[in-house]
Amino acid sequence: MATLGKLFLLSILFSVLFVPLASPTPVLFEFSGRVRVGDLNATAPAVLNLSNGRWPAELSIGNVTLVFNLSVGGTPLVVEVNESLLNESLGGFSTATVFLEGREVPTPESEETPCMSAPNWTEGEGVTSMMGPSEPVPMETVLFASCRVRDYLLLPSGLPVAAEYAGVTKYCLVKISVSKSGWSSFGGCSREPIENAVAPVPVRILSRPANATVYVNGFHLFGEWFTPMRLYLPFTPWLNSYNISLGANGYPFVSGVVVSAGRNITVFADLPALLRAVSVHPEAGTLEVSTRPSNASLAIFAGNRKVFSCRSPLRLALPAGTYIVSASLPSYGGIVKNVTVPANGSVLLNLTLSPLPAELNVTTSPSGAMVRVGNWTCTSPCYLNLTSGVYNVSAEFQGYLSNSTLVSLSPGGSVSVFLRLVRKPVLEVVTSPPGATVSAGGETCVTPCNLSLMPGNYSVRVEKEGYEGAYLTVSLQPGKTVLVNLSLEAKPQFVSTFGREITSTSETVGRGPAKGSGDMSRAAILILSILAVLLLLGMWKKR
């Protein structure tokens, strides 16, 4: 039996442990303001995931707070506030709280009493007064007229008041004592002026429907305080506001603060309209989100509040409404889209993420070089936003050797490249006399001159008309200058004397002094004689 009992207890335990927990129900609060449900606070519009049950809810819109109980089941809900209707339904309050489910309040029928006989304010010195609110100080209520005229004056204990009603001003001062045994007052109203008397502010209190029950600082005057009514309220620095509440059975109950504006005040509440200011209805739709590439981080927002987060792809049931969807993935740029989820429908959102650009910063020495990266060019120092990958970075500058390097760019990364440029070798040629043409490596110049060439070995040819050509080999190193200094030799000059005598007056540089014309004639005769002898020998051999 003991074993059976243990098995029975274990079966109960396992049945409890393995009961599936109900998932929270999303509730969309569709208005601009603040929302509080239980211990949850959010800025609306917002979605709160609530478990099934009855939740105390507070919705704050401007200076109005709406209080009600929210019933949550398994269906997504939308809570909407008609803000324009709310603004039209209330007036005269600096701040107000509306209890939408109302409160049980007395009615004129439940407090019906015979008309109270009151002295005429315009005649005599006396007034009819009754007990009033006790907070923040004890007050007395003066009835200006009898038989449900509903015009009243509140007299705080110890405060002199100068009240004008029906064209007659009276000065009132009462001292009120409150004890466990009861309430008593001393003093009253008369036409005798009192120094530093405060003029009360007329506050008219209206409602729809009429005959709503009125409270001032939590106090209701039995059989008297029902709408429409008018209160004359004295305001001082220490008594600068009053709490006025009104309600009717079956309607919302309104409680708000009234402050002096230095003029007449009208407090108004449209109780049936307040009932319609808030609507709660089940409206669910489906949101589907896919991304390229997949597995992106998704976040769903209602207003500024995050509703849901997961990895793509996503399929989610939400209350109908407008949402913000954000997607992000490492090495890719984020994307944000607005989407409206229809009631009883679905919406598909396809998001394509772009790879993050990489930043390439290029500097050179000297600056001002032309930088080439793929199909992009810039003048150093410069930076480029490029897609990720491997690039050849080169730099060129006139008179310098080009330089290049390979860089690998990662998405969202930043790489800095420095390229030092070295001057091209320079061949400097000086000749005597100047004006010679220098040729080397396909380049030419006229001396004195410089040639900027690539590093290497070069055959250099130097030529000038009337002078012997010069040939040499030079080796050029990066950043170096090679100086070549040449003295050119003039070419020898030949003079012909056949048939006539020619006199030469030119000089040959570097060949010694020129010979006279007589010497040249004797040489010519000798040559002719030798030729004649050879001719004769040739003829003799033929014989």
C-alpha positions as CSV (number, residue, x, y, z in Angstrom):
1,M,0.0,0.0,0.0
2,A,2.9,2.3,0.8
3,T,4.4,1.7,-2.6
4,L,1.1,2.4,-4.3
5,G,0.8,5.6,-2.3
6,K,4.2,6.7,-3.5
7,L,3.4,5.9,-7.1
8,F,0.2,7.9,-6.8
9,L,2.1,11.0,-5.5
10,L,4.7,10.7,-8.2
11,S,2.0,10.5,-10.9
12,I,0.5,13.7,-9.5
13,L,3.9,15.4,-9.4
14,F,4.7,14.4,-13.0
15,S,1.3,15.5,-14.2
16,V,1.9,18.9,-12.7
17,L,5.4,19.2,-14.1
18,F,4.5,18.3,-17.6
19,V,1.4,20.5,-18.0
20,P,2.3,22.8,-20.9
21,L,2.5,26.5,-19.8
22,A,0.3,28.9,-21.6
23,S,2.3,31.3,-23.8
24,P,1.7,35.0,-23.1
25,T,-0.8,36.9,-25.2
26,P,0.4,40.0,-27.0
27,V,-1.7,43.1,-26.3
28,L,-1.1,46.2,-28.4
29,F,-1.8,49.6,-26.8
30,E,-2.5,51.8,-29.7
31,F,-2.2,55.4,-28.5
32,S,0.5,58.0,-27.6
33,G,1.2,58.1,-23.9
34,R,2.2,55.8,-21.0
35,V,0.8,52.4,-20.1
36,R,1.0,50.5,-16.9
37,V,-0.3,47.0,-16.5
38,G,0.4,45.3,-13.2
39,D,4.2,45.9,-12.7
40,L,4.8,46.5,-16.4
41,N,5.5,50.1,-17.6
42,A,5.9,51.2,-21.2
43,T,5.6,54.1,-23.6
44,A,2.7,53.6,-26.0
45,P,2.2,52.6,-28.7
46,A,3.6,49.3,-27.2
47,V,2.9,45.6,-27.1
48,L,2.9,43.9,-23.7
49,N,2.9,40.1,-23.5
50,L,0.4,39.2,-20.8
51,S,-0.6,35.9,-19.3
52,N,-4.3,35.1,-19.2
53,G,-6.3,36.8,-16.5
54,R,-7.6,40.1,-15.3
55,W,-5.1,42.9,-15.2
56,P,-5.3,46.4,-13.6
57,A,-4.4,48.8,-16.4
58,E,-3.6,52.6,-16.3
59,L,-3.4,54.6,-19.6
60,S,-1.9,58.1,-19.4
61,I,-2.6,60.5,-22.2
62,G,-1.5,64.0,-21.6
63,N,-3.0,65.1,-18.2
64,V,-5.6,62.4,-18.1
65,T,-5.2,58.8,-16.7
66,L,-7.6,56.1,-17.5
67,V,-8.0,53.2,-15.0
68,F,-9.7,49.9,-15.8
69,N,-9.4,46.2,-15.6
70,L,-8.1,44.4,-18.7
71,S,-9.3,40.8,-19.3
72,V,-6.7,38.8,-21.3
73,G,-7.4,35.5,-22.9
74,G,-5.6,33.6,-25.6
75,T,-6.4,36.0,-28.5
76,P,-4.2,39.0,-29.2
77,L,-5.9,42.2,-28.2
78,V,-5.8,45.8,-29.4
79,V,-6.4,48.6,-26.8
80,E,-7.2,51.9,-28.5
81,V,-7.8,55.4,-27.0
82,N,-9.8,57.9,-29.0
83,E,-7.8,60.9,-27.9
84,S,-10.0,63.6,-29.6
85,L,-13.1,62.1,-27.9
86,L,-11.2,62.0,-24.6
87,N,-10.3,65.7,-24.9
88,E,-13.9,66.7,-25.7
89,S,-15.2,64.7,-22.8
90,L,-13.4,66.6,-20.0
91,G,-12.8,70.2,-19.2
92,G,-11.6,72.4,-16.4
93,F,-9.3,69.9,-14.7
94,S,-5.5,70.5,-14.6
95,T,-5.1,66.8,-14.1
96,A,-7.8,64.1,-14.0
97,T,-8.1,60.4,-13.4
98,V,-11.0,58.5,-15.0
99,F,-12.1,55.2,-13.4
100,L,-13.8,53.7,-16.4
101,E,-15.7,51.0,-14.4
102,G,-17.2,53.6,-12.2
103,R,-18.0,53.7,-8.5
104,E,-21.1,53.3,-6.5
105,V,-22.3,56.8,-5.6
106,P,-25.4,58.2,-3.9
107,T,-28.2,59.7,-6.0
108,P,-30.5,62.6,-5.6
109,E,-33.3,60.1,-5.0
110,S,-31.4,58.2,-2.3
111,E,-30.6,61.5,-0.5
112,E,-33.9,63.3,-1.1
113,T,-34.6,65.7,1.7
114,P,-37.1,68.6,2.2
115,C,-36.0,72.0,0.9
116,M,-33.8,73.7,3.4
117,S,-35.0,77.2,4.4
118,A,-32.1,79.7,3.9
119,P,-31.9,83.4,4.6
120,N,-31.8,85.7,1.6
121,W,-28.2,86.6,0.9
122,T,-29.2,90.1,-0.2
123,E,-31.0,90.9,3.1
124,G,-29.8,90.8,6.6
125,E,-26.6,89.4,8.1
126,G,-27.3,85.8,8.6
127,V,-26.5,82.8,6.4
128,T,-27.3,79.1,6.4
129,S,-24.2,76.9,6.7
130,M,-23.5,73.3,6.9
131,M,-20.5,71.0,7.4
132,G,-18.0,71.0,4.5
133,P,-14.7,69.2,3.6
134,S,-12.2,68.5,6.3
135,E,-9.1,68.5,4.2
136,P,-6.7,70.2,4.0
137,V,-8.4,72.3,6.7
138,P,-11.9,72.1,8.1
139,M,-14.4,74.0,5.9
140,E,-17.9,75.2,6.2
141,T,-20.5,75.2,3.4
142,V,-22.7,78.3,3.0
143,L,-25.9,77.9,1.1
144,F,-26.6,81.0,-1.0
145,A,-30.2,79.9,-1.7
146,S,-32.6,77.2,-0.8
147,C,-34.6,74.6,-2.6
148,R,-31.9,73.0,-4.9
149,V,-30.5,76.2,-6.4
150,R,-27.2,74.5,-5.8
151,D,-25.0,77.6,-5.3
152,Y,-22.5,77.2,-2.4
153,L,-19.6,79.0,-0.8
154,L,-16.8,77.1,1.0
155,L,-15.3,78.8,4.0
156,P,-12.0,77.4,5.2
157,S,-11.5,77.8,9.0
158,G,-9.6,81.0,9.9
159,L,-9.6,82.4,6.3
160,P,-11.4,85.8,5.8
161,V,-13.5,85.6,2.6
162,A,-15.3,88.4,0.7
163,A,-18.0,86.8,-1.3
164,E,-20.2,88.5,-3.9
165,Y,-23.5,86.9,-4.8
166,A,-26.6,88.4,-6.5
167,G,-24.8,91.8,-6.4
168,V,-24.3,91.8,-2.6
169,T,-20.9,91.4,-1.0
170,K,-20.5,89.9,2.5
171,Y,-17.4,89.2,4.6
172,C,-17.2,85.9,6.2
173,L,-14.8,84.4,8.8
174,V,-15.4,81.2,10.8
175,K,-13.4,79.2,13.2
176,I,-14.1,75.4,13.0
177,S,-13.3,72.9,15.7
178,V,-13.3,69.2,14.9
179,S,-13.1,66.6,17.6
180,K,-14.1,63.0,18.1
181,S,-17.3,64.2,19.6
182,G,-18.3,66.3,16.6
183,W,-17.9,69.4,14.6
184,S,-18.6,73.0,15.7
185,S,-18.0,76.5,14.2
186,F,-17.9,80.0,15.5
187,G,-18.3,83.2,13.4
188,G,-20.3,83.9,10.2
189,C,-20.9,86.4,7.4
190,S,-21.9,90.1,7.5
191,R,-21.6,93.3,5.5
192,E,-18.8,94.5,7.8
193,P,-15.5,94.6,5.8
194,I,-12.6,92.4,7.0
195,E,-9.0,93.1,6.1
196,N,-7.2,90.8,3.8
197,A,-10.3,89.0,2.8
198,V,-10.0,86.6,-0.1
199,A,-12.4,86.8,-3.1
200,P,-13.5,83.2,-4.0
201,V,-13.5,82.0,-7.6
202,P,-16.8,80.7,-9.0
203,V,-16.5,77.1,-10.2
204,R,-19.4,75.7,-12.3
205,I,-19.6,71.9,-12.3
206,L,-21.5,70.3,-15.2
207,S,-22.0,66.7,-16.4
208,R,-23.8,64.6,-18.9
209,P,-26.1,63.1,-17.7
210,A,-27.1,65.7,-15.1
211,N,-27.5,64.8,-11.4
212,A,-24.0,63.3,-11.2
213,T,-22.7,63.1,-7.6
214,V,-20.1,65.7,-6.7
215,Y,-17.2,65.4,-4.2
216,V,-14.8,68.2,-3.1
217,N,-11.6,67.0,-1.4
218,G,-13.4,63.7,-0.8
219,F,-16.5,65.3,0.8
220,H,-20.1,65.1,-0.5
221,L,-22.8,67.3,1.0
222,F,-25.7,65.1,1.7
223,G,-28.7,65.8,-0.5
224,E,-27.1,68.9,-2.1
225,W,-24.0,68.3,-4.2
226,F,-25.3,67.1,-7.5
227,T,-24.7,68.5,-11.0
228,P,-25.3,71.1,-12.2
229,M,-24.0,73.2,-9.3
230,R,-21.7,76.1,-8.6
231,L,-19.1,76.4,-5.9
232,Y,-17.3,79.6,-4.8
233,L,-13.8,78.4,-3.9
234,P,-11.2,80.7,-2.1
235,F,-7.7,80.1,-3.3
236,T,-4.6,81.1,-1.4
237,P,-0.9,80.2,-1.7
238,W,-1.4,77.4,0.9
239,L,-4.8,76.4,-0.5
240,N,-4.0,76.6,-4.2
241,S,-6.0,73.6,-5.5
242,Y,-9.1,71.5,-4.9
243,N,-9.9,68.0,-5.8
244,I,-13.3,67.7,-7.5
245,S,-14.8,64.3,-8.3
246,L,-18.1,63.4,-10.0
247,G,-19.8,60.3,-11.2
248,A,-23.0,58.5,-11.7
249,N,-23.9,54.8,-11.3
250,G,-23.2,52.9,-14.5
251,Y,-20.8,55.5,-15.8
252,P,-17.1,56.3,-15.3
253,F,-16.1,58.1,-12.1
254,V,-13.9,61.2,-12.7
255,S,-11.5,62.7,-10.1
256,G,-9.4,65.7,-10.9
257,V,-7.5,68.7,-9.6
258,V,-8.8,72.3,-10.1
259,V,-6.5,75.2,-9.7
260,S,-7.2,79.0,-9.9
261,A,-6.8,80.7,-13.2
262,G,-7.9,84.1,-11.8
263,R,-11.3,83.8,-13.5
264,N,-14.4,81.7,-13.6
265,I,-13.9,78.0,-14.0
266,T,-16.2,75.4,-15.6
267,V,-15.6,71.8,-14.8
268,F,-17.2,69.4,-17.2
269,A,-17.4,65.6,-17.7
270,D,-19.3,63.8,-20.5
271,L,-19.6,60.4,-18.8
272,P,-21.1,58.4,-21.7
273,A,-18.4,59.7,-24.0
274,L,-15.7,58.7,-21.6
275,L,-17.1,55.1,-21.8
276,R,-16.4,55.2,-25.6
277,A,-12.9,56.7,-25.3
278,V,-11.3,53.4,-24.7
279,S,-12.0,50.3,-26.8
280,V,-10.6,46.8,-26.4
281,H,-11.1,44.3,-29.2
282,P,-9.5,41.1,-30.4
283,E,-7.7,41.7,-33.7
284,A,-4.9,39.3,-34.7
285,G,-2.8,39.2,-37.8
286,T,0.3,37.3,-39.0
287,L,3.7,38.9,-39.7
288,E,6.2,37.0,-41.8
289,V,9.8,38.2,-42.2
290,S,12.6,36.8,-44.4
291,T,16.0,38.2,-45.0
292,R,18.8,37.7,-47.5
293,P,21.1,36.4,-46.2
294,S,19.1,34.5,-43.6
295,N,19.8,34.1,-39.9
296,A,19.7,37.9,-39.4
297,S,18.8,39.3,-35.9
298,L,15.2,40.6,-36.0
299,A,13.6,43.0,-33.6
300,I,9.9,44.0,-33.7
301,F,8.9,47.3,-32.1
302,A,5.6,48.9,-31.3
303,G,6.5,52.5,-30.8
304,N,9.7,52.6,-28.8
305,R,9.1,49.3,-27.1
306,K,10.6,46.0,-28.3
307,V,7.8,43.4,-28.7
308,F,9.8,40.4,-30.0
309,S,13.3,39.4,-31.1
310,C,14.5,36.3,-32.9
311,R,16.5,35.1,-36.0
312,S,15.1,35.2,-39.5
313,P,13.0,33.8,-41.0
314,L,10.0,34.7,-38.7
315,R,6.3,33.9,-38.6
316,L,4.5,35.6,-35.7
317,A,0.9,36.3,-34.6
318,L,0.4,39.9,-33.5
319,P,-2.4,42.2,-32.7
320,A,-3.4,44.2,-35.8
321,G,-1.5,47.4,-36.1
322,T,1.6,49.2,-37.2
323,Y,5.1,47.9,-36.2
324,I,8.7,48.7,-36.8
325,V,10.9,45.8,-38.0
326,S,14.7,46.0,-37.8
327,A,17.2,43.4,-39.2
328,S,20.9,43.2,-38.7
329,L,23.8,40.8,-39.3
330,P,27.5,41.1,-38.6
331,S,29.4,42.6,-41.6
332,Y,26.1,43.8,-43.1
333,G,24.3,47.1,-42.8
334,G,21.1,47.1,-40.8
335,I,17.7,47.8,-42.2
336,V,14.5,49.2,-40.7
337,K,11.0,49.0,-42.2
338,N,7.5,50.0,-41.1
339,V,4.9,47.3,-41.6
340,T,1.1,47.2,-40.9
341,V,-0.3,43.9,-39.8
342,P,-3.9,43.5,-41.0
343,A,-6.7,42.1,-38.8
344,N,-7.4,38.5,-39.7
345,G,-4.7,38.6,-42.4
346,S,-1.0,38.3,-43.0
347,V,1.8,40.4,-44.4
348,L,5.2,39.2,-45.8
349,L,8.3,41.4,-45.5
350,N,11.4,40.5,-47.5
351,L,14.6,42.3,-46.4
352,T,17.9,42.3,-48.3
353,L,20.9,43.3,-46.3
354,S,23.9,45.0,-48.0
355,P,27.5,44.2,-46.9
356,L,29.0,47.0,-44.9
357,P,31.5,49.1,-46.8
358,A,35.2,49.1,-45.8
359,E,37.2,52.3,-45.5
360,L,40.6,52.6,-47.1
361,N,42.8,55.5,-46.1
362,V,45.8,56.2,-48.4
363,T,48.7,58.6,-47.7
364,T,51.9,59.0,-49.7
365,S,55.2,60.7,-49.4
366,P,55.3,63.1,-51.1
367,S,51.5,63.9,-51.0
368,G,49.6,64.8,-54.1
369,A,50.2,61.5,-55.8
370,M,47.6,59.9,-58.0
371,V,46.2,56.9,-56.2
372,R,44.6,54.0,-58.1
373,V,42.5,51.3,-56.4
374,G,40.6,49.1,-58.9
375,N,38.5,51.5,-60.9
376,W,38.7,54.3,-58.4
377,T,41.2,57.1,-58.4
378,C,42.0,59.9,-55.9
379,T,44.7,62.3,-55.0
380,S,46.6,61.5,-51.8
381,P,45.9,61.9,-48.9
382,C,42.5,60.4,-49.6
383,Y,40.0,57.8,-48.4
384,L,37.6,55.5,-50.3
385,N,34.6,53.5,-49.2
386,L,34.8,50.1,-50.9
387,T,33.2,46.7,-50.7
388,S,35.2,44.0,-49.0
389,G,37.9,42.2,-50.9
390,V,41.5,42.3,-52.0
391,Y,42.7,45.4,-53.8
392,N,46.0,46.6,-55.5
393,V,46.8,50.1,-54.3
394,S,49.2,52.0,-56.5
395,A,50.5,55.6,-56.4
396,E,52.2,57.7,-59.1
397,F,53.8,61.1,-59.1
398,Q,55.7,62.9,-61.8
399,G,59.5,62.4,-61.4
400,Y,59.0,59.5,-58.9
401,L,58.9,55.8,-59.3
402,S,55.5,54.3,-58.8
403,N,54.8,52.2,-55.7
404,S,52.0,49.7,-55.0
405,T,50.8,47.2,-52.4
406,L,48.0,44.6,-51.9
407,V,45.4,45.2,-49.1
408,S,42.6,43.0,-47.8
409,L,39.4,44.9,-46.8
410,S,36.9,43.4,-44.4
411,P,33.3,44.6,-44.2
412,G,33.0,47.5,-41.8
413,G,36.7,47.6,-41.3
414,S,39.2,50.4,-41.9
415,V,42.7,50.0,-43.4
416,S,45.4,52.7,-43.7
417,V,48.1,52.4,-46.4
418,F,51.2,54.5,-46.6
419,L,53.2,54.5,-49.9
420,R,56.7,56.1,-50.0
421,L,57.7,57.2,-53.5
422,V,61.4,57.4,-54.5
423,R,62.6,59.8,-57.1
424,K,63.6,58.4,-60.5
425,P,67.4,58.3,-61.3
426,V,68.7,61.4,-63.1
427,L,71.3,61.4,-65.8
428,E,72.9,64.9,-66.0
429,V,75.1,65.5,-69.1
430,V,77.3,68.5,-69.6
431,T,79.4,68.9,-72.9
432,S,82.0,71.2,-74.2
433,P,81.0,72.7,-76.4
434,P,77.3,72.7,-75.3
435,G,74.3,71.9,-77.7
436,A,75.0,68.2,-78.2
437,T,72.2,65.8,-78.5
438,V,72.0,63.1,-75.8
439,S,70.1,59.8,-76.4
440,A,69.5,57.3,-73.6
441,G,66.7,54.8,-73.0
442,G,64.6,56.3,-75.8
443,E,64.8,59.8,-74.3
444,T,66.7,62.7,-75.8
445,C,67.8,66.1,-74.6
446,V,70.3,68.9,-75.7
447,T,73.2,69.7,-73.4
448,P,73.5,70.8,-70.8
449,C,70.4,68.7,-69.8
450,N,68.9,66.1,-67.4
451,L,67.1,62.9,-68.2
452,S,64.8,61.3,-65.6
453,L,64.9,57.5,-66.3
454,M,64.0,54.2,-64.7
455,P,66.7,52.5,-62.7
456,G,69.1,50.3,-64.8
457,N,72.1,50.3,-67.2
458,Y,71.9,52.6,-70.2
459,S,74.0,53.1,-73.4
460,V,74.4,56.8,-73.8
461,R,75.1,58.4,-77.2
462,V,76.2,62.1,-77.4
463,E,76.3,63.7,-80.9
464,K,77.0,67.2,-82.3
465,E,77.4,68.1,-85.9
466,G,81.1,68.6,-86.8
467,Y,82.3,66.6,-83.8
468,E,83.2,63.1,-83.2
469,G,80.3,61.1,-81.5
470,A,80.8,59.9,-78.0
471,Y,79.5,56.6,-76.6
472,L,79.4,55.4,-72.9
473,T,77.5,53.1,-70.5
474,V,76.0,54.4,-67.2
475,S,74.3,52.6,-64.3
476,L,71.4,54.5,-62.7
477,Q,70.2,53.8,-59.2
478,P,66.8,54.9,-57.6
479,G,67.0,58.4,-56.1
480,K,70.6,59.0,-57.5
481,T,72.0,61.5,-60.0
482,V,74.8,60.5,-62.4
483,L,76.8,63.4,-63.8
484,V,78.6,63.0,-67.2
485,N,81.0,65.7,-68.4
486,L,82.3,65.3,-72.0
487,S,84.8,67.3,-74.2
488,L,83.9,66.7,-77.8
489,E,86.6,66.4,-80.5
490,A,86.0,68.1,-83.9
491,K,86.1,65.9,-87.0
492,P,89.2,66.2,-89.4
493,Q,88.7,68.2,-92.6
494,F,89.8,66.9,-96.1
495,V,90.6,69.3,-99.1
496,S,90.6,68.2,-102.8
497,T,93.1,69.8,-105.3
498,F,92.2,67.9,-108.5
499,G,92.0,70.4,-111.5
500,R,92.6,73.5,-109.4
501,E,94.2,74.8,-106.3
502,I,92.0,75.3,-103.2
503,T,93.1,77.3,-100.3
504,S,91.8,76.3,-96.9
505,T,91.5,78.7,-94.0
506,S,89.8,76.3,-91.4
507,E,91.4,74.9,-88.2
508,T,91.2,71.4,-86.8
509,V,90.6,71.4,-83.0
510,G,93.0,69.0,-81.3
511,R,94.8,68.1,-84.6
512,G,97.7,70.6,-84.6
513,P,98.5,73.6,-87.0
514,A,97.3,73.4,-90.7
515,K,99.9,73.0,-93.6
516,G,100.5,75.7,-96.3
517,S,99.1,75.4,-99.9
518,G,102.6,74.7,-101.4
519,D,103.1,71.6,-99.4
520,M,99.7,70.4,-100.5
521,S,100.6,70.9,-104.3
522,R,103.9,68.8,-104.0
523,A,102.0,65.9,-102.4
524,A,99.5,65.9,-105.2
525,I,102.3,65.8,-107.9
526,L,103.9,62.9,-106.1
527,I,100.7,60.9,-106.1
528,L,100.0,61.6,-109.8
529,S,103.6,60.4,-110.6
530,I,103.1,57.1,-108.8
531,L,99.8,56.6,-110.6
532,A,101.5,57.2,-114.0
533,V,104.2,54.6,-113.2
534,L,101.7,52.0,-112.3
535,L,99.7,52.6,-115.5
536,L,102.9,52.1,-117.6
537,L,103.7,48.9,-115.8
538,G,100.3,47.6,-116.5
539,M,100.6,48.3,-120.2
540,W,104.0,46.7,-120.5
541,K,102.8,43.4,-118.9
542,K,100.0,43.2,-121.5
543,R,102.6,43.1,-124.3
